[in-house]
Amino acid sequence: MHLWQKQELGSTDNMAVEGGVKCVKFLLFFFNFIFWLCGLAVIVVGILVQLTINNTIVMKNASGSAAPIVLIVVGFVIFFVSFFGCCGAWKENHCMVTMFAVFLSIIVLAEIGIAIAGYVFRGKLNGIVNDQLKDLISKYNSSKEIQETMNSLQKNLKCCGLNSSSDWKMYQQDGKSVPDSCCKNQTTGCGKGNMLDGNKVYQEGCQPTLETLLETNMKWVIVGALVIAVIQIMGIVFACMLMKGIRSGYEVM
């Protein structure tokens, strides 16, 4: 083979490699934009789950709100790390891309931990919800804050009591009344003497309804964390490929 032919083949190979690295660079830049959006999504999901917990029940057990709080923190970290990765990819800075890959790996591990914690916490929901609702009902007349919390819960979830409207029997003076928030058409005094009237008062308890709501939110937390983790693993792979290209001295602009 003539020398000029070898040079031409070598030049072609270099162009192919440079083209591949350039493709990886823009893929990494694109994925970082996706990560940036994912960070916003994680923050929003975490806030919504936290608001759901706060608006439905007073969680004395800190583990009840741990997952969404951690999710919000992770969302902010993803948001800033993705911006860091975009700059590293665009400037072809080996150090920045390396740090991006390291930070992203840590985030992936954190998200997997959140998913595991969420799955484990699902098994504790029943006991926590049961204890908290019992506490709210038994102390209903002792605190305005508790009244507002329980009324909001029953009104929003369209439920009454723990397992049924009869749970209010020992906490109301006549044993036949329920809070007005149990009424299907809420008016002042509508719950008086109507505890077992299914046409006027919700008969289903709040525990099963609340458990379903919290479990659904927890599933979204788990699924969201795992899906984003998979996408980020792809980002780590692209980052490593770009690091290799930058280290080899290829010009990818």
Summary of the structure (lengths in Angstrom):
residues: 253
radius of gyration: 27.9
end to end distance: 32.3
largest distance: 106.1
contacts: 832
relative contact order: 0.16
helix: 77%
strand: 2%
